[in-house]
């Protein structure tokens, strides 16, 4: 790691140890704790409900700290995952040193470390979502020789008492600034703390959703990350969700990642951008255009994307967001810069390398060549997603596309431009496959396409069975039609999932 990268890195462990997180060792963590008077260690891990769990340790000696870091601890797996039987439920949680960061919220100096689950034989727990993602990531590299990178767009609502001064405009909150955006300070503080915890943030801004209902004010925000290796991408989203929620608690406001807040207003998604990289080169671009590999990956994601909802849209209100005219997808297709498709190819600076020089003609340094930033974006998932499993499903879908004999033809046939959504093209639009409209339908599609995810032993069959059963247990088939026009019932349903994941 270059000295300049260390000096500018906001993570205090990186600055102190003068090495990248990937190089952290047990001895490094012990040394940091000794020199910085760390008194507590928190082991953190994500259970089936998507929220961070905590195991607290007061450090009593160097030997005690060494034992915590070397051995982890046992936990009751039956209270973590529904597929684990209470009769044989012990699991180990083992810390991953590269995830360590200092807790910014507590008075007692505390180090946080994310953990992996291991079974009674000391093997990675096959059905642990983090391990499924690890297997998918490894398989992608084995087959392609490339690194799968991803970034998430974390959308959330801040819900507070109604504010009279400088009211925001209904559904016009996109990139609003203070004083019209009331919670920019919370967002900026969140960015700072997420970066200190190791998150690599691209930018953040207020989002479209802005409205008042009764005595409550609702304001939507987004924090977008930089592309990074996929397991790190998952970890930084998990930590970011915790930090933003903790700040909401400190500010005395609610923070919600729920896919739907109320009828007729913008919901919150959890969009994922993806790319493949080899030897520092972005493989999504070839000769100044979207590469064949990118198109094959898109074809695979579209072919399996309706089944990915089983991991990325896990509650009934997920499907109240996936409706027309809310910048959310309903039809399975892809396009350039279009926000109503399942896969969007955003602007990627393919044709705009000289804009900075044009804006700053006296600065010749603007002409330097940089790696391509081109990604493609899956726009369906939301805050109810199991982040690990959704990313694992997207990787296996992309691999599925790379291996599809007709992938390029499929990609071409599913490409649409903005005109597809005009009334005169209604018939063509109706020929496209639809996303599931309920958890029940999502489960049915997963059952049909489970082979894509089970291939190469990435998703265990028992995990797929469990996910199908969990989704069908909502018994929400046809729910949107049943609730149409019943705003009070919709409000009760939304409220029951306000703090999902």
C-alpha positions in Angstrom: 0.0 0.0 0.0 1.4 3.4 -1.0 2.3 5.8 1.8 -0.1 8.4 0.3 -2.9 5.8 0.4 -2.2 5.1 4.1 -2.1 8.8 5.0 -5.4 9.5 3.3 -7.1 6.4 4.5 -9.7 7.3 7.2 -9.5 3.9 8.9 -7.4 4.4 12.0 -6.1 0.8 11.9 -4.7 1.4 8.4 -3.0 4.6 9.5 -1.6 3.1 12.6 -0.4 -0.3 11.1 0.6 1.3 7.8 -0.8 -1.6 5.8 -4.0 -2.5 3.9 -6.8 -4.3 5.8 -6.2 -7.4 3.6 -2.8 -7.7 5.3 -4.0 -7.4 8.9 -2.8 -10.3 11.1 -3.8 -11.4 14.6 -0.6 -9.8 16.0 -1.5 -6.6 14.2 -4.8 -6.4 16.0 -3.3 -7.2 19.4 -0.6 -4.5 18.8 -3.2 -1.9 17.9 -5.3 -2.8 20.9 -2.3 -2.5 23.3 -1.1 0.8 21.8 -4.5 2.4 21.6 -5.9 1.2 24.9 -8.8 -0.8 23.4 -10.8 -2.2 26.3 -13.4 -4.2 24.4 -13.8 -6.5 21.4 -17.2 -7.0 19.7 -17.6 -10.0 17.4 -20.2 -9.2 14.8 -22.1 -11.4 12.4 -25.2 -11.3 10.2 -28.0 -13.8 10.9 -31.0 -14.7 8.8 -32.8 -11.5 9.6 -30.0 -9.5 7.9 -29.1 -7.5 11.0 -25.8 -7.4 12.7 -25.5 -9.5 15.9 -23.1 -8.7 18.7 -21.0 -10.7 21.2 -19.2 -8.4 23.7 -15.8 -9.2 25.3 -14.0 -7.1 27.9 -10.3 -7.7 27.4 -8.7 -8.9 30.6 -5.2 -9.7 29.4 -3.1 -10.0 26.3 -3.6 -13.8 26.5 -7.4 -13.4 26.7 -7.3 -11.1 23.6 -5.2 -13.6 21.8 -7.7 -16.4 22.6 -10.6 -14.3 21.3 -8.9 -13.5 18.0 -7.5 -17.1 17.5 -10.5 -19.2 18.6 -13.6 -16.9 18.2 -16.5 -18.2 20.2 -19.5 -20.6 20.1 -23.0 -19.4 19.4 -26.5 -20.9 19.2 -27.0 -21.4 15.5 -30.7 -22.3 15.9 -31.3 -18.7 17.0 -29.4 -17.4 13.9 -30.8 -19.5 11.1 -34.2 -21.3 10.8 -32.6 -24.2 9.0 -30.5 -25.2 12.0 -32.1 -27.6 14.4 -32.0 -26.7 18.1 -30.7 -30.3 19.0 -27.3 -29.7 17.3 -27.1 -26.0 17.0 -23.6 -25.0 18.2 -21.6 -23.0 15.7 -18.3 -21.2 15.9 -17.9 -17.5 14.9 -14.4 -16.8 13.8 -13.2 -13.2 13.3 -12.0 -11.9 9.9 -9.1 -9.6 10.8 -9.4 -7.4 7.7 -12.8 -6.2 8.8 -11.7 -4.6 12.1 -12.6 -1.0 12.9 -13.0 1.2 15.9 -16.6 1.6 17.1 -17.4 5.3 16.8 -20.5 5.3 19.1 -19.3 4.0 22.5 -17.4 5.6 25.4 -15.4 2.5 26.1 -12.7 2.1 23.4 -14.0 -0.8 21.4 -12.9 -2.7 18.3 -15.5 -4.3 16.0 -14.7 -7.4 13.9 -17.0 -9.2 11.5 -17.0 -13.0 11.7 -17.6 -16.1 9.6 -19.6 -19.2 10.7 -18.0 -22.6 11.1 -19.6 -26.0 11.9 -18.8 -28.5 14.7 -16.1 -30.0 12.5 -14.3 -26.7 12.0 -15.4 -26.4 8.4 -17.1 -23.3 6.9 -20.9 -23.6 7.4 -22.2 -24.7 4.0 -25.4 -22.7 4.3 -23.9 -19.6 5.8 -24.8 -16.7 3.3 -21.2 -15.3 3.6 -19.7 -18.7 2.6 -22.1 -19.1 -0.3 -20.9 -15.7 -1.6 -17.3 -16.8 -1.1 -17.9 -20.0 -3.2 -19.7 -18.1 -6.0 -16.8 -15.5 -6.1 -14.2 -18.3 -6.3 -16.1 -20.1 -9.0 -16.3 -17.0 -11.1 -12.6 -16.4 -10.9 -11.9 -20.1 -11.6 -14.0 -20.1 -14.8 -13.0 -16.6 -16.1 -9.7 -15.8 -14.6 -11.2 -12.4 -13.7 -12.2 -10.7 -10.5 -15.9 -10.0 -9.9 -16.4 -6.5 -8.4 -19.5 -4.9 -7.2 -20.9 -1.8 -5.5 -24.2 -1.1 -3.8 -26.4 1.9 -3.7 -27.9 2.2 -0.2 -31.2 4.0 -0.2 -33.0 4.9 3.0 -35.7 7.2 4.5 -35.2 9.4 7.5 -38.6 9.8 9.2 -39.0 12.7 11.6 -41.5 15.2 13.1 -43.0 17.5 10.4 -40.7 20.5 9.6 -42.3 23.8 8.7 -39.2 25.8 7.7 -38.1 25.4 4.0 -40.4 22.6 3.2 -39.1 20.1 0.6 -41.1 19.6 -2.6 -43.2 16.4 -2.8 -41.3 13.7 -4.8 -38.7 16.3 -5.8 -35.9 15.6 -3.4 -33.3 14.4 -5.9 -30.0 16.1 -5.0 -31.7 18.7 -2.9 -29.4 20.7 -0.5 -29.8 22.2 2.9 -32.0 23.9 4.0 -34.5 22.1 1.8 -32.9 18.7 2.6 -33.1 18.5 6.4 -30.9 15.5 7.1 -27.8 16.3 5.0 -25.8 16.5 8.3 -26.8 12.9 9.3 -25.8 11.7 5.8 -22.4 13.5 5.9 -21.7 12.1 9.4 -22.6 8.7 8.2 -20.2 8.9 5.2 -17.4 9.9 7.6 -18.0 7.0 10.0 -18.5 4.5 7.2 -15.2 5.5 5.7 -13.5 5.2 9.0 -14.9 1.7 9.3 -13.3 0.7 5.9 -16.2 1.6 3.5 -15.1 3.0 0.1 -17.7 5.6 -0.7 -18.2 7.1 -4.1 -20.7 9.8 -3.2 -24.0 10.5 -1.4 -27.0 12.7 -2.0 -30.7 13.2 -1.2 -33.0 11.1 -3.3 -36.4 11.6 -5.0 -38.6 10.6 -2.0 -39.6 13.7 0.0 -43.1 14.1 1.5 -45.2 14.9 4.5 -47.9 12.6 5.9 -49.8 13.8 8.9 -47.3 15.0 11.5 -44.4 13.1 10.0 -41.8 14.2 7.5 -40.1 11.6 5.2 -36.8 12.3 3.4 -35.0 9.8 1.2 -31.2 9.6 0.8 -28.6 7.4 -0.9 -25.0 6.5 -0.2 -23.2 4.9 -3.2 -20.0 2.9 -2.9 -17.0 2.4 -5.2 -16.5 -0.9 -7.0 -14.5 -3.4 -4.9 -14.1 -7.1 -4.6 -17.5 -8.6 -4.0 -17.1 -9.9 -0.5 -15.8 -6.5 0.7 -18.7 -4.9 -1.2 -21.2 -7.0 0.9 -19.3 -6.2 4.2 -19.3 -2.5 3.7 -23.0 -2.4 3.0 -23.8 -4.4 6.1 -21.6 -2.1 8.3 -23.1 1.0 6.5 -26.6 0.0 7.3 -25.7 -0.4 10.9 -24.0 3.0 11.1 -26.8 4.9 9.4 -29.4 3.3 11.7 -27.2 4.0 14.8 -27.0 7.7 13.8 -30.7 7.8 13.3 -31.1 6.5 16.9 -28.7 9.2 18.1 -30.5 11.9 16.2 -33.9 10.7 17.5 -35.3 9.9 14.1 -36.3 6.7 12.4 -34.2 5.3 9.6 -35.8 2.8 7.3 -34.5 0.7 4.4 -38.0 -0.7 3.7 -38.8 -1.1 0.0 -42.1 0.8 0.4 -43.0 3.6 2.8 -46.4 4.6 1.5 -48.7 4.5 -1.6 -47.7 6.6 -4.6 -44.3 7.6 -3.2 -40.8 6.5 -4.3 -39.7 3.3 -2.6 -36.1 2.4 -1.6 -34.1 0.0 -3.7 -30.7 -1.7 -3.1 -29.2 -1.5 -6.6 -26.0 -3.4 -7.4 -23.5 -2.4 -10.0 -21.2 -5.1 -11.3 -18.1 -5.5 -13.4 -15.3 -8.0 -14.1 -11.7 -7.0 -14.0 -8.5 -8.7 -15.0 -4.9 -7.4 -14.6 -6.4 -4.0 -13.7 -8.5 -3.9 -16.9 -12.2 -3.5 -16.9 -13.6 -6.3 -19.1 -17.0 -4.7 -19.5 -15.6 -2.5 -22.3 -14.0 -3.5 -25.6 -13.0 -1.1 -28.4 -15.0 1.8 -26.9 -18.2 -0.2 -26.5 -19.9 -2.7 -24.2 -18.0 -5.9 -24.5 -19.3 -9.3 -25.5 -18.5 -10.6 -22.0 -20.6 -7.8 -20.5 -23.5 -8.6 -22.8 -23.3 -12.3 -21.9 -23.3 -11.5 -18.2 -26.3 -9.2 -18.7 -28.1 -12.0 -20.6 -27.5 -14.4 -17.7 -28.7 -11.9 -15.1 -31.9 -11.2 -17.2 -32.5 -15.0 -17.6 -32.3 -15.6 -13.9 -33.1 -12.2 -12.6 -36.7 -13.0 -11.8 -35.4 -15.8 -9.5 -32.9 -13.5 -7.9 -35.8 -11.8 -6.3 -36.1 -14.7 -3.9 -32.9 -13.4 -2.3 -33.2 -9.7 -3.1 -36.9 -9.0 -2.5 -37.8 -11.0 0.6 -41.0 -9.4 2.0 -44.5 -8.7 0.7 -44.0 -5.0 0.5 -41.1 -5.5 -1.9 -43.6 -6.1 -4.6 -45.5 -2.9 -3.8 -42.4 -1.1 -5.0 -42.0 -3.0 -8.3 -44.8 -1.1 -10.0 -44.8 1.2 -13.1 -43.9 4.9 -13.0 -41.9 4.7 -9.8 -38.4 4.4 -11.3 -38.6 0.7 -10.4 -38.5 -2.2 -12.9 -41.4 -4.5 -13.8 -40.4 -5.9 -17.2 -37.4 -8.1 -17.8 -35.2 -6.2 -20.2 -32.2 -4.0 -20.2 -31.2 -0.6 -21.7 -28.8 2.3 -21.6 -29.4 4.8 -18.8 -33.1 3.7 -18.4 -34.2 3.5 -14.8 -37.3 1.3 -15.5 -35.4 -1.8 -16.7 -34.1 -4.8 -14.7 -30.5 -4.1 -15.9 -29.3 -0.6 -16.7 -26.1 0.3 -18.4 -25.2 3.7 -16.9 -23.0 6.3 -18.5 -19.4 5.0 -18.2 -17.2 7.8 -19.6 -16.7 5.6 -22.8 -17.1 8.6 -25.0 -16.3 11.4 -22.6 -12.6 11.2 -21.7 -11.8 14.8 -22.5 -14.6 16.7 -20.7 -12.4 17.8 -17.8 -9.8 19.3 -20.2 -12.7 21.1 -22.1 -13.9 22.5 -18.8 -10.3 23.4 -17.7 -8.3 24.1 -20.9 -5.3 25.3 -19.0 -4.9 22.0 -17.1 -3.1 19.4 -19.3 -3.2 16.9 -16.4 -6.8 16.3 -17.2 -5.8 14.3 -20.2 -4.3 11.4 -18.3 -5.7 7.9 -19.2 -7.6 6.1 -16.4 -9.2 2.7 -16.2 -12.8 2.4 -17.5 -15.5 2.9 -14.9 -18.2 1.0 -16.9 -20.6 -1.2 -14.9 -24.0 -2.6 -15.4 -26.7 -2.3 -12.7 -29.3 -4.7 -11.3 -32.1 -2.5 -10.2 -34.6 -4.9 -8.6 -33.3 -5.7 -5.1 -34.3 -3.7 -2.0 -33.5 -3.3 1.7 -35.1 -6.6 2.6 -32.3 -8.4 0.6 -29.9 -10.9 2.0 -26.9 -9.0 0.8 -24.6 -12.0 0.7 -27.1 -14.3 -1.1 -28.2 -11.6 -3.6 -24.6 -10.9 -4.7 -24.0 -14.7 -4.9 -27.1 -15.1 -7.0 -26.0 -12.3 -9.3 -22.5 -13.9 -9.7 -24.0 -17.3 -10.5 -26.5 -15.6 -13.0 -23.6 -13.8 -14.7 -21.7 -17.1 -15.0 -24.8 -18.7 -16.4 -24.9 -16.0 -19.1 -21.2 -16.5 -19.9 -21.9 -20.2 -20.5 -25.2 -19.7 -22.4 -24.7 -20.7 -26.1 -27.2 -18.0 -27.2 -26.3 -15.3 -24.7 -25.5 -12.6 -27.2 -28.6 -13.2 -29.2 -30.7 -13.2 -26.0 -29.1 -9.9 -24.9 -29.9 -8.4 -28.2 -33.5 -9.5 -28.1 -34.1 -8.1 -24.6 -32.5 -4.7 -25.3 -34.9 -1.8 -25.2 -34.7 2.0 -25.5 -36.9 4.6 -23.7 -39.5 4.5 -26.4 -40.6 1.0 -25.3 -42.6 2.6 -22.4 -44.6 4.9 -24.7 -48.3 4.1 -25.2 -47.9 3.2 -28.8 -45.4 0.4 -27.9 -47.7 -1.2 -25.3 -48.1 -4.4 -27.3 -44.3 -4.9 -27.6 -43.9 -4.1 -23.9 -46.4 -6.8 -23.0 -44.4 -9.4 -24.8 -41.6 -9.1 -22.3 -41.5 -11.4 -19.3 -42.6 -9.8 -16.0 -40.9 -9.9 -12.6 -42.7 -11.8 -9.9 -45.5 -9.8 -8.2 -45.3 -11.5 -4.8 -43.1 -13.5 -2.5 -45.1 -16.5 -3.5 -44.4 -16.0 -7.3 -40.8 -15.4 -6.5 -40.6 -18.8 -4.7 -42.2 -20.5 -7.7 -39.6 -19.0 -10.1 -36.8 -20.0 -7.7 -38.1 -23.6 -7.7 -38.1 -23.5 -11.5 -34.6 -22.1 -11.9 -32.9 -23.5 -8.8 -30.4 -25.4 -11.0 -28.7 -22.2 -12.0 -27.9 -21.4 -8.3 -27.1 -25.0 -7.2 -24.7 -25.6 -10.0 -21.1 -26.2 -8.9 -22.5 -26.7 -5.3 -22.7 -23.0 -4.7 -26.2 -22.8 -3.2 -27.0 -25.9 -1.1 -30.2 -27.6 -2.0 -31.5 -27.3 1.6 -30.9 -23.6 1.5 -33.0 -23.3 -1.7 -35.8 -25.4 -0.1 -35.7 -23.2 3.0 -35.9 -20.0 1.0 -38.9 -21.3 -1.0 -40.7 -22.3 2.2 -40.0 -19.0 3.8 -41.3 -17.0 0.9 -44.4 -19.1 0.5 -45.2 -18.8 4.2 -46.2 -15.1 3.5 -49.2 -16.4 1.5 -49.2 -13.1 -0.4 -50.1 -14.4 -3.9 -52.3 -11.7 -5.5 -51.7 -9.3 -2.5 -51.3 -6.2 -4.7 -54.7 -6.7 -6.2 -56.3 -7.5 -2.8 -54.9 -4.3 -1.3 -55.7 -2.0 -4.2 -57.3 1.2 -2.9 -57.1 0.0 0.7 -54.6 2.5 1.9 -55.1 1.9 5.6 -54.4 -1.8 5.2 -51.3 -1.0 3.1 -50.2 1.4 5.8 -50.4 -1.3 8.5 -48.5 -3.8 6.3 -45.8 -1.2 5.6 -45.4 -0.3 9.2 -44.9 -4.0 10.1 -41.7 -4.1 7.9 -40.4 -0.6 8.6 -37.2 -1.8 10.2 -36.6 -4.8 7.9 -32.9 -5.8 7.6 
